[in-house]
């Protein structure tokens, strides 16, 4: 009977989609900063080619890795990294895994800091390799998130942060998150002699299940005027609120004193797009949807109707060429200046 059980277990494992289930995290928010000089609940898993290590201050290999952890550095500020010097040549995988039980939890978000500096003197960026987030929910989904090549250009450059939406796995158990570090090269045409410049590093891992709610805005556009807008956040979970703004929908900054669900902005006057979102924090942070308003420039405002423009004067008083494109509209009489295209007459 025991022999039969062993054979069945081996057969199940050989199927590929079944993986050992380690202890599950059931309490949120969850965080790990490796400050104890251990992986905590994370497992340096089998089935890969190499392994993760722990370090404070610099990694043993020059020309790659950070100068210290993302919490200010120092001898006690540990972080996890792939010591790639001894991993051989070619792409080598290193797995770091942890299983979560999201039963009754919604809108899970994974946040972590990363440092990926590695320069071999010739293959700038390619020697670093790549970092991936994979998720197992019965089968592996690879590349839920990926970074390729250098993300920092000096060993002392600041750590960066990534925020990954895991809402596809909400209210489910046995969800394994895997950090998959792949030592360089990450481009076949750039082949360093070894993988020693692939000391990718991670720190300050958190998994947050705060519901960030839904943001709304009172206006979508203003023409030839300056005004305020009303922001509102509804349906959010318990936590502190911080409204943030941006002009490019990439880099957001906190709005001073904007810490209530309903907030009226200061007067918006600069032309262009103004983006807003709410950060909800309760041990970790999650972000609402983005809302925006457009402030139109003073040019091009029509106040009298009916309105007509036939371009016969050779100029346009109200219409202006936008600066947010690559080409300009032009006036023309007769055919256009390019043969075999355009009208011959107005």
Order of alpha helices (4+ residues) and beta strands (2+ residues): alpha-beta-beta-beta-beta-beta-beta-beta-beta-beta-beta-beta-beta-beta-beta-beta-beta-beta-beta-beta-beta
